[in-house]
């Protein structure tokens, strides 16, 4: 079977603005399938201050193309420019997609890029120049995760948990790929799995990124993580197998070769800011409504994060009036990564203990007359504790996120 490759990124186009400064903002994981998130996007206010304002969207807006159009149209009205790269949710092939002749995830991703372009968003590199001739290039980078990106020790007692995780991970059911991309024969689009074709997918998408670096400041972005250091160690994660579906060595090689000033990414819903090999890596996710009361609270409250200005350069968290650093960014600036330590963090141990007991939310009788002790079980704080959704860890300064 002949594989039709996704359109490769090209040399950056140039756009001269009449504004005194170009300002870049970033946000990932908008997940506007949630009505509350779509409302957030539609009512998002333009950031204060002058300049040509450009928004970088690092994937996972929605799997529905009509909803994607609604969200991007709204963002395009708020910002002077919008740059977009799809995430794994955009790769899900729905029944509507199949009815419209979109039979695999490569075609679906390209269709989502087409929706973005029709909304006036940019899916290819572009150089933005302010009125004084100061410029910055913004470049979206395609990618896909692969399990072999994770090379750190397991923290689970018996195995690494891959089998159970693979049954829960939606991509393995909802994505469909041309067999040739997975090293298989056949004509019908098929699913990939953990370690089953994902390495080939990662290499394929990374190879579609074709951009040359010059002396212009460069900000790149992708949905997936380019470095394992961008994800907290497994002992801190409620779902340690997240490390197997979070990043790509092939994408990392592209970023390392380009050495951008800033790289924005998403996917894990765990905010972090970290300097690696001269590049400032940032994740600033909107996340789900549940996560917005936890690790994504600041992204919900503050909106898109300002990352770069043509007058002052990279805008780092915790410096020059910018918001304070992410909890994980601060943690890894103070402490080395020690994957050899496999004892789970206290909030992870507590979570596993509760999960092992399989405690369910108590059913409160649907009538009057039950005593106060039973009624108390319906209070949110108690129910959340019973179900395993506590603030363990957050009070200790960690963004211990759990990915849907």
ZAVO-618041 format. One record per residue (C-alpha): x, z, y; residue in three letters. Coordinates in steps of 0.02 Angstrom, whole numbers, padded with zeros to 5 digits, always signed. Each point is the difference from the previous one (the first is absolute). Layout:
N
XZYALA...
// end
This chain:
404
+00000+00000+00000UNK+00065-00044+00172UNK-00001+00147+00120UNK-00047-00039+00179UNK+00111+00115+00101UNK-00068+00092+00150UNK+00055-00073+00165UNK+00173+00063+00046UNK+00035+00088+00162UNK+00085-00110+00127UNK+00118+00017+00146UNK-00079+00107+00135UNK-00105-00088+00131UNK+00026+00055+00180UNK-00129+00066+00123UNK+00044+00039+00180UNK-00117+00125+00082UNK-00027+00041+00183UNK-00001+00187-00033UNK+00144+00114+00056UNK+00024+00070-00176UNK-00048-00040-00179UNK-00057+00152-00099UNK-00019+00002-00190UNK-00117+00118-00093UNK-00021+00027-00187UNK-00136+00056-00119UNK-00025-00022-00188UNK-00135+00027-00131UNK-00153-00021+00109UNK-00118-00006-00151UNK-00150-00056+00100UNK-00107-00004-00157UNK-00036+00177+00059UNK-00133-00015+00135UNK+00083+00138+00100UNK+00165-00095+00001UNK-00082-00161+00053UNK-00082+00095+00142UNK+00170+00072+00048UNK+00074-00174+00007UNK-00144-00073+00099UNK+00003+00141+00129UNK+00189+00013+00013UNK+00053+00011+00182UNK+00143-00099+00074UNK+00153+00113+00016UNK+00031+00054+00180UNK+00138-00077+00103UNK+00048-00175+00052UNK+00077-00139-00102UNK-00034-00131-00133UNK-00065+00108-00142UNK+00023-00062-00179UNK-00066+00088-00155UNK+00084-00010-00171UNK-00118+00024-00147UNK+00097+00039-00159UNK-00133-00045-00127UNK-00149+00072-00095UNK-00137-00040+00122UNK-00132-00048-00129UNK-00029-00108-00153UNK-00155-00077+00080UNK+00038-00152+00108UNK-00152+00018+00112UNK+00042+00182+00037UNK+00181-00051+00029UNK-00061-00125+00129UNK-00104+00133+00088UNK+00145+00122+00008UNK+00132-00124+00058UNK-00116-00075+00129UNK-00027+00172+00075UNK+00186+00038+00002UNK+00038-00168+00078UNK-00116+00044+00144UNK+00093+00164+00028UNK+00180-00063-00012UNK+00085-00151+00078UNK+00076-00044-00169UNK-00033+00055-00179UNK+00123-00027-00143UNK-00065+00018-00177UNK+00063+00002-00179UNK-00120+00026-00147UNK+00012+00149-00118UNK-00043+00022-00182UNK-00185+00028+00037UNK-00007-00174+00077UNK+00064-00068-00167UNK-00155+00061-00093UNK-00103-00148-00060UNK-00185+00037+00020UNK-00153-00089-00068UNK-00029-00073+00174UNK+00177-00067+00000UNK-00027-00086-00167UNK-00163-00075+00063UNK+00098-00070+00147UNK+00130-00079-00113UNK+00134+00133+00021UNK+00057+00025-00178UNK+00159+00103+00011UNK+00087+00127+00110UNK+00125-00122+00074UNK-00146-00103+00064UNK-00089+00158+00059UNK+00150+00060+00100UNK+00017-00170+00081UNK-00187+00000+00039UNK+00019+00169+00087UNK+00145-00069+00102UNK-00113-00145+00045UNK-00136+00119+00059UNK+00128+00089+00108UNK+00063-00161+00075UNK-00178-00056+00038UNK-00024+00165+00095UNK+00152-00038+00107UNK+00117+00117-00093UNK+00178-00044-00048UNK+00058-00008-00182UNK+00170-00079+00035UNK+00149+00057+00103UNK-00013-00014+00189UNK+00113+00048+00145UNK-00086+00084+00147UNK+00088-00006+00168UNK-00043+00102+00154UNK+00003-00061+00180UNK+00184+00049+00019UNK+00054-00100-00153UNK+00021+00150-00116UNK-00062-00044-00174UNK-00042+00071-00171UNK-00034-00094-00161UNK-00138+00062-00115UNK+00004-00059-00181UNK-00124+00036-00141UNK+00080+00010-00173UNK-00094-00031-00161UNK+00034+00103-00154UNK-00067+00082-00157UNK+00047+00160-00089UNK+00084+00014-00170UNK+00019+00150-00115UNK+00188-00020-00020UNK+00017+00038+00187UNK-00018+00181-00057UNK+00163+00062-00076UNK-00016+00186+00029UNK-00031+00126-00141UNK-00175+00041-00060UNK-00070+00168+00052UNK-00133+00010-00135UNK+00038+00102-00157UNK-00044-00125-00138UNK+00007-00175+00075UNK-00006-00083+00169UNK-00189-00014+00001UNK+00001-00189+00011UNK-00132-00034-00131UNK-00135+00107+00079UNK+00045-00057+00175UNK-00009-00184-00050UNK-00179+00026-00057UNK-00046+00068+00171UNK+00098-00120+00112UNK-00127-00127+00066UNK+00124-00142+00027UNK+00021-00019-00188UNK-00185-00040-00014UNK-00040-00087+00164UNK+00151-00113+00028UNK+00014-00167-00091UNK+00159-00103-00002UNK+00051-00176-00054UNK+00077+00029-00173UNK+00161-00090+00048UNK+00035+00135+00130UNK+00000+00129-00139UNK+00107-00104-00117UNK-00148-00045-00111UNK-00083-00157-00062UNK-00180-00049+00030UNK-00116-00062+00135UNK-00113+00148+00037UNK+00052+00129+00129UNK+00048+00164-00081UNK+00032+00181+00047UNK+00172+00077+00013UNK+00047+00175-00055UNK+00129+00134+00027UNK+00164-00083-00048UNK-00096-00152-00065UNK+00031-00141+00123UNK+00014+00108+00155UNK+00188-00032+00017UNK-00033-00188+00001UNK-00137+00022+00131UNK+00117+00102+00108UNK+00135-00133-00007UNK-00125-00139+00033UNK-00073+00074+00158UNK+00167+00055+00070UNK+00064-00178-00020UNK-00138-00065+00116UNK+00078+00093+00147UNK+00106-00125+00093UNK+00064+00064+00167UNK+00170-00003+00081UNK+00064+00144+00106UNK+00073-00033+00173UNK+00049+00117+00141UNK-00180+00034+00050UNK-00064+00175-00043UNK-00100-00014-00162UNK-00148+00099-00066UNK-00054-00042-00177UNK-00147+00064-00099UNK-00070-00004-00175UNK-00136+00089-00096UNK+00113+00067-00137UNK+00150+00112+00019UNK+00170-00087+00003UNK+00095+00158-00050UNK-00031+00139-00126UNK+00059+00122+00135UNK-00159-00038+00097UNK-00105+00092-00130UNK+00020+00188-00028UNK+00077+00057-00164UNK-00117+00011-00149UNK+00002+00189-00002UNK-00093-00005+00166UNK-00133-00126-00055UNK-00169+00044-00074UNK+00015-00169-00090UNK+00184-00025-00048UNK-00033-00175-00069UNK-00030-00055+00179UNK+00188-00034+00001UNK-00028-00140-00127UNK-00124-00096+00107UNK+00066+00032+00175UNK+00148-00113+00035UNK+00109-00150-00035UNK+00188-00021-00019UNK-00020-00185+00042UNK-00089+00042+00163UNK+00133+00131+00033UNK+00136-00132-00017UNK-00089-00108+00130UNK-00012+00145+00122UNK+00180+00052-00030UNK+00061-00178+00032UNK-00099-00012+00162UNK+00042+00177+00059UNK-00147+00010+00120UNK-00009+00131+00134UNK-00164+00063-00072UNK-00090-00029-00164UNK-00183+00050-00014UNK-00085+00019-00169UNK-00151+00084-00082UNK-00081+00017-00171UNK+00036+00181-00050UNK-00102+00079+00140UNK+00142+00124+00027UNK+00063-00003+00180UNK+00189-00003+00015UNK+00134-00053+00124UNK+00176-00018-00066UNK+00160-00089+00053UNK+00081-00100-00141UNK+00152-00113+00023UNK-00032-00018+00185UNK-00185-00042-00016UNK-00137+00118+00056UNK-00131-00001-00141UNK-00175+00060+00046UNK-00165+00022-00089UNK-00150+00047+00109UNK-00159-00017-00107UNK-00180+00021+00053UNK-00048+00037-00181UNK-00168+00052-00068UNK-00119+00117+00092UNK+00050+00138-00122UNK+00184-00029+00038UNK-00035+00002+00187UNK-00033+00186-00015UNK+00167+00019-00086UNK+00160-00103+00006UNK-00075-00142+00104UNK-00074+00114+00132UNK+00123-00047+00137UNK-00021-00187-00026UNK-00188+00023+00016UNK+00019+00108+00155UNK+00136-00099+00089UNK-00040-00177-00058UNK+00133-00135-00022UNK+00177+00062+00023UNK+00110-00076+00135UNK+00160-00061-00085UNK+00096-00111+00121UNK+00008-00049+00183UNK+00101-00144+00072UNK+00055+00111+00144UNK+00062+00151-00100UNK+00013-00059-00181UNK-00049+00099-00155UNK-00120+00143+00033UNK+00041+00134-00128UNK-00116+00143-00041UNK+00061+00163+00072UNK+00098-00082+00141UNK-00030-00043+00183UNK-00180+00059+00008UNK-00055-00080-00164UNK-00109+00103-00120UNK+00090+00123-00113UNK+00078-00063-00160UNK-00096-00015-00163UNK+00018+00149-00116UNK+00093-00103-00130UNK+00111-00081+00129UNK+00051+00171+00063UNK+00021+00066-00177UNK+00121-00138-00053UNK+00096+00011+00162UNK+00040+00181-00044UNK+00016-00008-00190UNK+00078-00122-00124UNK-00102-00090-00131UNK+00023+00093-00166UNK-00097-00094-00136UNK+00092+00098-00135UNK-00110+00148+00049UNK-00157-00032-00103UNK-00093+00165+00021UNK-00163-00044+00089UNK-00030+00063+00175UNK-00118+00150+00009UNK-00150-00101+00058UNK+00030-00129-00138UNK+00012+00136-00134UNK-00161+00077+00066UNK-00086-00169+00000UNK+00052-00038-00180UNK-00057+00171-00058UNK-00172-00027+00074UNK-00011-00175-00070UNK+00050+00061-00173UNK-00144+00124+00003UNK-00117-00144+00043UNK-00098+00110+00119UNK-00152-00092+00065UNK-00100+00033+00158UNK-00130+00133-00041UNK-00178-00060-00001UNK-00100+00102+00125UNK-00184+00016-00051UNK-00109-00115+00102UNK-00126+00136+00042UNK-00016+00159+00101UNK+00033+00170-00072UNK+00176-00014-00073UNK+00116+00141+00046UNK+00135-00002+00135UNK+00142-00009-00126UNK-00063-00166-00069UNK-00042-00065+00172UNK+00178+00034+00057UNK+00065-00123-00130UNK-00073-00143+00101UNK+00104+00039+00153UNK+00122-00139+00036UNK+00159+00103-00002UNK-00039+00073-00171UNK-00056-00166-00074UNK+00157-00085+00063UNK+00107+00135-00079UNK-00090-00018-00165UNK+00017-00189+00004UNK+00184+00004+00044UNK-00010-00058+00179UNK+00083+00143+00092UNK+00123+00004+00143UNK+00141+00062-00113UNK+00160-00072+00070UNK-00069-00054+00168UNK+00014+00177+00067UNK+00180-00005-00058UNK+00034-00156+00103UNK-00018-00137-00130UNK-00108-00157-00004UNK-00042+00016-00185UNK-00112-00151-00006UNK-00100-00064-00147UNK-00031-00186-00011UNK-00170-00069-00045UNK
// end
